[in-house]
Amino acid sequence: AILDHIKDVVITVTADGAICVFNPTGEQLFGYSQAEVIGVSIARLLPDLPIQGSLSRGLQSFAVTAERGERQLEPRATEARRKNGELFPVEASASLVRIDRRDVYVFCLRDMSERQQAGQALRDSEARYRTLVESAPEVIVVIDTRSGCCADANENALRFFGVTRASLSS
């Protein structure tokens, strides 16, 4: 019931990479039904997982081992593949756990498409702003309101005041 109501994708796989559990969020994100992926290799969803052609090595490298008490603080960025073949960015973490005397890898995945698009939009906006400021014929100076110091200036301002960009920060 818990797996059915969380916003992250939760997938469990056997030591050889066969999918055992695939929650409803996984169905929505990847476009596969549970029936379509149970027993299928996790490499279908995470194509970059195998290391040098070995899925087993990829799983071992990716996973945190619960027995050793290791904790992976940051999920890894990787690419996932939807049913339609589209690749998309995800953050993924995995743990190796022992359930019923067999090793099982538990993957938690989060779609990073929106965050990546927002970051790109911000970079694009900053680039447009910089282009507008640098190409403006006016003298433009940015003052830090806390310190009262000049934080930035366009090329026209640097020429007008006879200073270099490096001298602004000192």
Backbone as JSON, one array per atom type, in Angstrom:
{
  "sequence": "AILDHIKDVVITVTADGAICVFNPTGEQLFGYSQAEVIGVSIARLLPDLPIQGSLSRGLQSFAVTAERGERQLEPRATEARRKNGELFPVEASASLVRIDRRDVYVFCLRDMSERQQAGQALRDSEARYRTLVESAPEVIVVIDTRSGCCADANENALRFFGVTRASLSS",
  "N": [[0.83, -1.2, 0.0], [1.98, 1.22, 0.75], [3.91, 1.61, -1.26], [2.25, 2.06, -3.38], [1.44, 4.66, -3.13], [3.43, 6.61, -3.11], [5.51, 9.26, -4.41], [7.87, 8.71, -5.7], [9.57, 6.47, -7.92], [9.7, 3.08, -7.24], [11.59, 0.26, -7.48], [12.29, -3.14, -7.3], [14.88, -5.48, -7.75], [16.23, -8.66, -8.67], [19.36, -10.32, -7.9], [20.41, -10.87, -10.38], [19.34, -8.89, -11.9], [16.65, -8.95, -12.69], [13.43, -7.58, -12.71], [11.35, -7.37, -9.88], [9.49, -5.97, -8.32], [7.47, -3.23, -9.13], [6.35, -0.15, -8.8], [3.17, 1.75, -8.95], [3.82, 4.44, -9.6], [6.06, 4.07, -11.14], [4.88, 2.83, -13.33], [3.42, 4.99, -14.4], [5.48, 6.83, -15.0], [7.32, 5.46, -16.69], [5.68, 4.22, -18.58], [5.13, 1.56, -18.85], [3.21, -1.31, -17.9], [2.92, -3.07, -14.77], [2.84, -5.81, -15.28], [4.15, -5.95, -17.72], [6.84, -5.51, -17.12], [7.72, -7.07, -14.96], [10.05, -9.49, -14.19], [11.64, -8.76, -16.3], [14.79, -7.4, -17.41], [16.38, -4.86, -15.49], [17.99, -3.23, -16.94], [16.62, -2.5, -19.19], [15.16, -0.31, -18.4], [17.06, 1.31, -17.21], [19.45, 2.03, -19.03], [22.18, 2.68, -18.86], [23.19, 1.3, -16.74], [24.61, -1.28, -16.8], [28.06, -2.17, -16.4], [30.81, -2.16, -18.37], [29.5, -4.02, -20.0], [28.47, -5.74, -18.09], [25.77, -6.39, -16.16], [25.55, -7.28, -13.55], [27.93, -6.29, -12.33], [27.39, -3.59, -12.61], [25.09, -3.27, -11.0], [26.18, -3.93, -8.47], [28.06, -1.9, -8.2], [26.48, 0.37, -8.17], [24.82, 0.14, -5.96], [24.18, 0.63, -2.47], [25.38, -1.08, 0.3], [23.54, -2.52, 2.76], [24.37, -4.12, 4.88], [26.95, -3.31, 5.55], [26.46, -0.92, 6.58], [26.71, 1.37, 5.11], [25.95, 4.59, 3.85], [24.5, 6.24, 1.26], [24.6, 9.48, 0.5], [23.85, 11.22, -1.53], [21.72, 10.88, -4.32], [22.41, 9.32, -7.49], [22.86, 10.84, -10.66], [21.45, 9.81, -13.66], [20.45, 8.29, -16.8], [17.21, 7.3, -17.86], [14.98, 5.06, -19.59], [11.99, 5.37, -21.32], [9.0, 3.48, -22.23], [8.44, 4.18, -24.85], [10.93, 4.59, -25.87], [12.13, 7.0, -25.37], [14.7, 8.83, -23.8], [15.34, 10.05, -20.52], [16.21, 12.26, -17.8], [17.09, 11.05, -14.56], [17.25, 10.91, -10.97], [18.79, 8.53, -9.05], [18.89, 6.06, -6.54], [20.17, 3.2, -4.91], [19.9, 0.25, -2.97], [21.36, -2.63, -1.55], [19.75, -5.31, -0.24], [18.9, -8.01, 1.97], [16.46, -10.31, 1.53], [14.33, -12.82, 2.53], [16.48, -14.68, 2.47], [17.83, -14.05, 0.11], [19.61, -11.91, -2.11], [18.52, -8.68, -2.9], [18.04, -5.85, -4.88], [17.05, -2.59, -4.2], [15.67, 0.0, -5.83], [15.26, 3.5, -5.95], [13.81, 5.99, -7.75], [13.71, 9.23, -9.22], [12.12, 11.44, -11.38], [13.84, 13.83, -13.2], [13.32, 15.62, -15.16], [11.7, 18.01, -15.2], [13.09, 19.65, -13.36], [15.55, 19.82, -14.66], [14.76, 21.11, -17.02], [13.85, 23.54, -15.95], [16.23, 24.54, -14.9], [17.67, 24.88, -17.27], [16.06, 26.81, -18.5], [16.47, 28.93, -16.74], [19.24, 29.38, -17.12], [19.16, 30.14, -19.81], [17.63, 32.48, -19.61], [19.33, 34.06, -18.04], [21.44, 34.31, -19.84], [20.2, 35.76, -21.88], [19.62, 38.12, -20.48], [22.24, 38.98, -19.86], [23.21, 39.43, -22.46], [21.51, 41.51, -23.27], [22.19, 43.52, -21.4], [24.94, 43.84, -21.88], [24.95, 44.7, -24.53], [23.62, 47.08, -24.42], [23.48, 50.59, -25.0], [23.66, 52.33, -22.91], [25.19, 53.26, -19.75], [25.46, 50.8, -17.42], [25.19, 49.83, -14.14], [25.42, 47.6, -11.45], [24.47, 47.62, -8.16], [25.25, 46.31, -5.02], [22.93, 46.11, -2.59], [23.24, 45.6, 0.12], [25.97, 45.96, 0.78], [26.58, 48.26, -0.56], [28.4, 48.38, -2.56], [29.75, 48.18, -5.89], [28.57, 45.61, -7.81], [28.49, 44.58, -10.36], [28.95, 45.52, -13.79], [28.28, 46.86, -17.06], [30.13, 46.73, -20.19], [30.24, 49.33, -21.26], [29.98, 50.89, -18.96], [32.32, 50.2, -17.61], [34.25, 51.27, -19.35], [33.48, 53.99, -19.24], [33.95, 54.68, -16.54], [36.55, 54.03, -16.38], [37.62, 51.62, -15.35], [38.5, 48.18, -14.59], [36.91, 44.95, -14.98], [37.83, 43.15, -13.1], [38.64, 44.83, -11.05], [36.27, 45.58, -9.9], [35.45, 43.76, -7.98], [37.14, 44.17, -5.9]],
  "CA": [[0.0, 0.0, 0.0], [2.86, 2.39, 0.79], [4.52, 1.77, -2.58], [1.23, 2.54, -4.32], [1.08, 6.05, -2.88], [4.56, 7.53, -3.02], [5.75, 9.92, -5.69], [9.08, 8.17, -6.32], [9.5, 5.13, -8.5], [10.39, 2.06, -6.45], [11.76, -0.97, -8.25], [13.21, -4.1, -6.72], [15.39, -6.42, -8.75], [17.03, -9.77, -8.16], [20.81, -10.15, -8.08], [20.74, -10.91, -11.81], [18.76, -7.72, -12.54], [15.25, -9.13, -13.08], [12.52, -6.75, -11.93], [10.38, -8.11, -9.04], [8.45, -5.03, -7.88], [7.43, -2.02, -9.96], [5.18, 0.51, -8.23], [2.35, 2.51, -9.9], [4.52, 5.63, -10.08], [6.89, 3.56, -12.22], [4.01, 2.63, -14.5], [3.12, 6.31, -14.96], [6.68, 7.48, -15.51], [7.96, 4.71, -17.77], [4.71, 3.82, -19.6], [4.95, 0.11, -18.82], [2.42, -1.85, -16.8], [3.71, -3.99, -13.94], [2.9, -7.11, -15.96], [5.12, -5.88, -18.82], [8.24, -5.43, -16.69], [8.1, -8.08, -13.97], [10.9, -10.52, -14.79], [12.48, -8.14, -17.33], [16.02, -6.81, -16.88], [16.37, -3.44, -15.13], [18.75, -2.52, -17.97], [15.66, -1.95, -20.15], [14.76, 1.0, -17.88], [18.29, 2.06, -16.89], [20.39, 1.47, -20.02], [23.58, 2.93, -18.5], [23.52, 0.55, -15.53], [25.7, -2.26, -16.95], [29.44, -1.67, -16.47], [31.58, -2.99, -19.3], [28.63, -5.09, -20.44], [28.03, -6.59, -16.99], [24.71, -5.84, -15.33], [25.88, -7.62, -12.17], [28.91, -5.31, -11.85], [26.69, -2.31, -12.53], [24.25, -3.29, -9.8], [27.05, -3.89, -7.29], [28.69, -0.58, -8.13], [25.45, 1.38, -7.93], [24.07, -0.06, -4.72], [24.71, 0.77, -1.11], [25.18, -2.34, 1.0], [22.96, -2.28, 4.08], [25.12, -4.86, 5.9], [28.13, -2.55, 5.97], [25.99, 0.32, 7.18], [27.05, 2.52, 4.27], [24.82, 5.45, 3.49], [24.77, 7.1, 0.12], [23.89, 10.71, 0.81], [23.3, 11.84, -2.74], [21.38, 9.97, -5.42], [23.2, 9.51, -8.71], [22.16, 11.26, -11.88], [21.63, 8.88, -14.77], [19.35, 8.36, -17.75], [16.27, 6.19, -17.88], [14.32, 4.94, -20.9], [10.55, 5.07, -21.3], [8.55, 2.43, -23.14], [8.51, 4.68, -26.23], [12.33, 4.75, -26.24], [12.65, 8.33, -24.97], [15.59, 8.9, -22.64], [15.06, 11.2, -19.67], [17.11, 12.26, -16.64], [16.56, 10.66, -13.25], [18.14, 10.71, -9.84], [18.53, 7.17, -8.6], [19.69, 5.47, -5.47], [19.87, 1.77, -4.79], [20.46, -0.45, -1.8], [21.34, -4.08, -1.58], [19.18, -5.83, 1.0], [18.67, -9.45, 1.97], [15.05, -10.62, 1.83], [14.1, -14.26, 2.39], [17.77, -15.32, 2.18], [18.38, -13.75, -1.21], [19.95, -10.51, -2.31], [17.59, -7.9, -3.72], [18.39, -4.43, -5.01], [15.89, -1.7, -4.14], [15.96, 1.26, -6.51], [14.34, 4.62, -5.84], [14.09, 6.89, -8.88], [12.93, 10.46, -9.31], [12.22, 12.1, -12.68], [14.49, 15.13, -13.07], [13.05, 16.37, -16.39], [11.23, 19.37, -14.91], [14.18, 20.41, -12.74], [16.54, 20.09, -15.7], [14.19, 22.13, -17.91], [13.84, 24.81, -15.22], [17.61, 25.0, -14.86], [18.02, 25.36, -18.61], [15.33, 28.06, -18.71], [17.16, 29.95, -15.95], [20.5, 29.69, -17.82], [18.79, 30.88, -21.02], [17.21, 33.81, -19.17], [20.54, 34.79, -17.64], [22.2, 34.64, -21.05], [19.48, 36.87, -22.56], [19.84, 39.32, -19.66], [23.63, 39.39, -20.06], [23.3, 39.97, -23.82], [20.84, 42.83, -23.29], [22.98, 44.47, -20.62], [26.22, 44.1, -22.54], [24.77, 45.41, -25.8], [22.93, 48.35, -24.19], [24.38, 51.74, -25.17], [23.74, 53.05, -21.65], [26.07, 52.8, -18.68], [24.65, 50.03, -16.48], [25.95, 49.42, -12.97], [24.62, 46.86, -10.46], [24.97, 47.92, -6.82], [24.83, 45.41, -3.96], [22.24, 46.96, -1.62], [23.74, 45.35, 1.48], [27.3, 46.54, 1.0], [26.71, 49.54, -1.25], [29.5, 48.26, -3.52], [29.42, 47.81, -7.26], [28.63, 44.16, -7.97], [28.69, 44.27, -11.77], [28.76, 46.66, -14.7], [28.47, 46.47, -18.44], [31.39, 47.22, -20.78], [30.17, 50.79, -21.39], [30.25, 51.47, -17.64], [33.74, 50.01, -17.32], [34.97, 52.28, -20.13], [33.12, 55.31, -18.75], [34.6, 54.93, -15.26], [37.97, 53.71, -16.53], [37.99, 50.53, -14.44], [38.4, 46.82, -15.16], [35.93, 44.09, -14.3], [38.51, 42.57, -11.94], [38.7, 45.81, -9.96], [34.94, 45.73, -9.28], [35.3, 42.88, -6.82], [38.08, 44.51, -4.8]],
  "C": [[0.87, 1.26, 0.0], [3.44, 2.65, -0.59], [3.54, 2.33, -3.6], [0.96, 4.03, -4.2], [2.24, 7.01, -2.71], [4.89, 8.07, -4.4], [7.02, 9.46, -6.39], [8.79, 6.8, -6.91], [10.29, 4.2, -7.58], [10.38, 0.78, -7.27], [12.67, -1.88, -7.44], [13.6, -5.09, -7.81], [16.2, -7.5, -8.05], [18.5, -9.49, -8.43], [21.21, -10.21, -9.55], [20.05, -9.79, -12.6], [17.32, -7.84, -12.99], [14.34, -8.33, -12.14], [11.5, -7.62, -11.2], [9.19, -7.23, -8.66], [8.6, -3.76, -8.7], [6.18, -1.26, -9.52], [4.41, 1.32, -9.27], [3.0, 3.79, -10.41], [5.46, 5.24, -11.22], [6.09, 3.34, -13.49], [3.74, 3.97, -15.19], [4.35, 6.92, -15.64], [7.27, 6.77, -16.73], [6.99, 4.3, -18.88], [4.5, 2.33, -19.71], [3.98, -0.25, -17.7], [3.34, -2.76, -15.98], [3.9, -5.32, -14.66], [3.94, -7.11, -17.08], [6.57, -5.91, -18.36], [8.65, -6.45, -15.64], [8.85, -9.2, -14.69], [11.84, -10.01, -15.87], [13.7, -7.52, -16.67], [15.84, -5.31, -16.61], [17.12, -2.6, -16.17], [17.82, -1.96, -19.05], [15.27, -0.53, -19.72], [15.96, 1.9, -17.6], [19.41, 1.55, -17.8], [21.86, 1.69, -19.68], [24.05, 2.12, -17.29], [24.64, -0.48, -15.73], [27.06, -1.58, -17.05], [30.23, -2.66, -17.31], [30.77, -4.22, -19.71], [28.1, -5.99, -19.34], [26.99, -5.89, -16.13], [25.01, -6.11, -13.86], [26.87, -6.62, -11.58], [28.26, -3.94, -11.69], [25.82, -2.21, -11.29], [25.1, -3.16, -8.53], [27.67, -2.51, -7.11], [27.69, 0.49, -7.71], [24.89, 1.33, -6.52], [24.9, 0.22, -3.47], [24.41, -0.55, -0.41], [24.72, -2.06, 2.43], [23.78, -2.96, 5.18], [26.3, -4.06, 6.43], [27.74, -1.21, 6.58], [26.34, 1.56, 6.37], [25.78, 3.31, 3.97], [25.24, 6.32, 2.33], [23.93, 8.35, 0.33], [23.2, 11.3, -0.41], [22.92, 10.78, -3.76], [22.26, 10.28, -6.63], [22.31, 9.96, -9.85], [22.47, 10.25, -12.97], [20.47, 9.06, -15.74], [18.5, 7.11, -17.65], [15.59, 6.2, -19.25], [12.86, 4.56, -20.71], [10.21, 3.96, -22.3], [8.67, 2.88, -24.6], [9.94, 4.93, -26.71], [12.96, 6.06, -25.83], [13.53, 8.2, -23.73], [15.25, 10.15, -21.84], [15.93, 11.11, -18.42], [16.38, 11.85, -15.36], [17.67, 10.76, -12.21], [17.78, 9.34, -9.3], [19.45, 6.8, -7.44], [19.26, 4.02, -5.37], [20.55, 1.22, -3.54], [20.36, -1.94, -2.03], [20.83, -4.55, -0.22], [18.98, -7.34, 0.86], [17.23, -9.69, 2.42], [14.84, -12.11, 1.55], [15.34, -15.0, 1.89], [18.26, -15.13, 0.75], [18.61, -12.25, -1.32], [18.97, -9.86, -3.28], [18.07, -6.45, -3.73], [17.09, -3.63, -5.02], [16.31, -0.36, -4.74], [14.86, 2.27, -6.22], [14.76, 5.62, -6.92], [13.17, 8.1, -8.81], [13.19, 11.11, -10.66], [12.78, 13.51, -12.48], [14.23, 16.01, -14.3], [12.65, 17.81, -16.11], [12.33, 20.21, -14.3], [15.23, 20.77, -13.78], [16.04, 21.17, -16.66], [14.17, 23.49, -17.23], [15.24, 25.39, -15.14], [18.06, 25.55, -16.2], [17.31, 26.68, -18.9], [16.0, 29.21, -17.95], [18.47, 30.36, -16.64], [20.22, 30.5, -19.08], [18.41, 32.31, -20.68], [18.41, 34.65, -18.77], [21.37, 35.19, -18.85], [21.53, 35.78, -21.81], [19.71, 38.18, -21.81], [21.25, 39.86, -19.9], [23.81, 40.02, -21.44], [22.68, 41.36, -23.89], [21.67, 43.88, -22.56], [24.26, 44.84, -21.34], [26.06, 44.89, -23.84], [24.05, 46.75, -25.63], [23.91, 49.52, -24.36], [24.55, 52.54, -23.87], [24.81, 52.47, -20.74], [25.18, 52.09, -17.67], [25.56, 49.51, -15.37], [24.99, 48.73, -12.0], [25.27, 47.09, -9.1], [24.4, 46.9, -5.85], [24.22, 46.28, -2.86], [22.72, 46.76, -0.19], [25.05, 46.08, 1.73], [27.46, 47.92, 0.39], [27.81, 49.53, -2.3], [28.96, 47.87, -4.89], [29.62, 46.3, -7.41], [28.92, 43.76, -9.41], [28.47, 45.53, -12.58], [28.94, 46.17, -16.12], [29.75, 47.12, -18.98], [31.38, 48.74, -20.93], [30.47, 51.48, -20.06], [31.73, 51.34, -17.29], [34.58, 51.05, -18.07], [34.73, 53.69, -19.58], [33.88, 55.66, -17.47], [36.1, 54.61, -15.29], [38.46, 52.65, -15.56], [37.92, 49.2, -15.19], [37.39, 46.02, -14.38], [36.56, 43.49, -13.04], [38.54, 43.56, -10.76], [37.35, 46.02, -9.29], [34.82, 44.92, -7.99], [36.21, 43.24, -5.66], [37.63, 45.75, -4.04]]
}
